[in-house]
Amino acid sequence: MISKKIEFYKYIYTDFRTMTSSLPYYNYKNMNRDDCLDSRLALLHTVSPGDTVSIVRLQNTDDMKRRLTDLGFIKGTSVKCVLKTRNGAFAAYLVRDTVIALRKEDAADILVEMLW
């Protein structure tokens, strides 16, 4: 298990610079902020209110990916978390001057880069 994580970290680090579409889907599904080699890389559901991030990749299903793209969740777009529920089931994000609420399950499939 540890050797798989080390290989995964090396893969992310080398592929993160090129941003190719060869990143595997299953590796990001259960990732949290502490699992990333580059501490700026995270999943959208782990972002705290007030933090601003940039979208790196959408890992959602085709239908949800199309809906999110229509709402403005496009690679490189800046997103700010403005509100989270106490249990974390829903969160509101500011995307292109529009506040959009997402379920945790949908936000967990969006890979983002923290902007400091």
C-alpha positions, -999 to 999 in steps of 0.1 A, spaced: 0 0 0 28 24 9 47 17 -23 15 24 -43 12 58 -26 48 67 -33 44 57 -70 12 77 -71 29 108 -56 57 106 -82 31 103 -109 12 133 -97 43 154 -93 56 147 -128 22 149 -145 10 180 -126 33 202 -145 19 191 -179 -17 189 -169 -24 161 -194 -56 141 -194 -37 109 -185 -44 113 -148 -63 82 -136 -98 87 -122 -97 62 -93 -67 78 -76 -85 111 -68 -118 96 -56 -109 92 -19 -81 117 -17 -81 144 9 -58 174 14 -32 155 33 -28 129 6 -13 153 -20 24 156 -26 20 192 -37 1 208 -8 -16 232 -32 -35 204 -49 -68 194 -32 -104 184 -39 -130 211 -39 -150 196 -9 -119 200 13 -117 238 7 -126 260 37 -149 290 35 -130 320 24 -103 301 5 -99 307 -32 -89 279 -56 -83 273 -93 -99 244 -111 -75 218 -124 -97 190 -135 -133 177 -134 -135 140 -126 -174 138 -126 -195 116 -148 -203 130 -183 -238 144 -173 -225 162 -142 -194 173 -160 -215 189 -187 -237 207 -161 -207 220 -141 -191 232 -173 -223 251 -182 -223 267 -148 -187 279 -152 -166 252 -136 -139 252 -163 -102 244 -160 -84 275 -148 -115 292 -134 -111 308 -99 -136 295 -73 -141 309 -38 -159 288 -11 -183 312 6 -204 289 28 -204 254 41 -231 236 61 -221 223 96 -221 187 85 -203 195 52 -230 180 30 -234 212 10 -212 241 2 -217 274 -18 -190 285 -42 -185 318 -60 -178 311 -96 -177 340 -121 -198 363 -99 -224 336 -93 -229 317 -61 -235 280 -68 -243 253 -42 -229 218 -47 -233 185 -28 -202 171 -12 -203 141 -35 -202 164 -66 -175 187 -52 -153 157 -42 -148 149 -79 -133 184 -87 -95 186 -85 -84 222 -76 -52 241 -69 -50 263 -38 -43 300 -46 -23 317 -18 
